Amino acid sequence: MTEPLARVSTIVSSMTVSAIKEMAMRAAKMEDVASLTWGLPSFRTPEPIRRAVARQLDSDPDIGKYSLPDGLPEFREAAAKAHRAAAGVEVDADRDVMITAGNMQGLNALFHALIDPGDEIIVTDPGFASHFQQIRLCGGKPVHWRLDEARGWQLDPDALPGLINGRTKAIVLVSPSNPTGKIFSEQNLRRVGQIAQERRLHILLDDPYSHFYYENHERFFNLASVPELSDHVAYLFFSKAYAMTGWRIGYMVLPAGLKKEVLKVHDATIICRRAPIMSP
Ligand SMILES: Cc1ncc(COP(=O)(O)O)c(C=O)c1O
């Protein structure tokens, strides 16, 4: 048995690598095993993206340089255009958009911007293990909003007010959800938005999966499309929709005041994320 390391962070030493990542690392050492670990698109990064990247690697002398802390203006413009088309709301690329190294990094920056030690973030349960870990890493407390299989894993907005107190900063939502695949109803999502507005909370909409549906797309409702919630919702999107999970790239659309805070976190942590592509 290896000796425990002396003087490492008590928060980190109390954590474990999630079962999904542990499985992936073990499976990588085995032959003939099927991966049932992380959620991956079944197609490869689309050809127009691969070609554009290849062209730019060849022709753009700045391709290997830092971009700005909120990302390249061209990519932010393209993200703003995509968000306008998808959510039908006005977005300003300078004011409201940040390029991220994927939703995970974007969320991490948001948690850093929101959490003081002991602050609480509400997360649906069952949920995505990394959300719980990231909140703990920032010194926060994940508050489990339990969903019930008997109700089809649907949100239960009536239970939400009882989870909110003076330390609550935000609610994390994933729809379609991981791990249940549940698409939360428009009615319930709007109710959560109303509660967040009344209690002055942020809603962090982690959206890796809205492009992955079969017959249910008309049931998907994007809470970022509600103009009255624009001061409350941060919306994160990209890598899975374009089969670019390993490229670590994404964008978030967030309230201007929150972007100012997250810029400080980017400055202190990743500096920037440069996308070698011009449009999502
Ligand atoms: C709920 C959820 N959020 C975020 C991610 C990761 O997203 P990204 O690749 O954009 O960092 C995953 C990946 O499995 C996920 O399931």
The ligand as a MOL file (V3000), in Angstrom:
LIG
                    3D

  0  0  0     0  0            999 V3000
M  V30 BEGIN CTAB
M  V30 COUNTS 16 16 0 0 0
M  V30 BEGIN ATOM
M  V30 1 C -23.8850 16.6610 -17.6440 0
M  V30 2 C -22.5720 16.8330 -18.3130 0
M  V30 3 N -21.9910 18.0440 -18.3170 0
M  V30 4 C -20.8190 18.2500 -18.9240 0
M  V30 5 C -20.1440 17.2240 -19.5620 0
M  V30 6 C -18.8590 17.5300 -20.2240 0
M  V30 7 O -19.0670 18.5120 -21.2180 0
M  V30 8 P -17.8420 19.1810 -21.9950 0
M  V30 9 O -17.2390 18.1540 -22.8830 0
M  V30 10 O -18.4790 20.2990 -22.7740 0
M  V30 11 O -16.8890 19.6890 -20.9590 0
M  V30 12 C -20.7010 15.9270 -19.5720 0
M  V30 13 C -19.9730 14.8080 -20.1820 0
M  V30 14 O -20.2500 13.6530 -19.9670 0
M  V30 15 C -21.9530 15.7380 -18.9430 0
M  V30 16 O -22.5590 14.5560 -18.9620 0
M  V30 END ATOM
M  V30 BEGIN BOND
M  V30 1 1 1 2
M  V30 2 1 2 3
M  V30 3 2 2 15
M  V30 4 2 3 4
M  V30 5 1 4 5
M  V30 6 1 5 6
M  V30 7 2 5 12
M  V30 8 1 6 7
M  V30 9 1 7 8
M  V30 10 2 8 9
M  V30 11 1 8 10
M  V30 12 1 8 11
M  V30 13 1 12 13
M  V30 14 1 12 15
M  V30 15 2 13 14
M  V30 16 1 15 16
M  V30 END BOND
M  V30 END CTAB
M  END
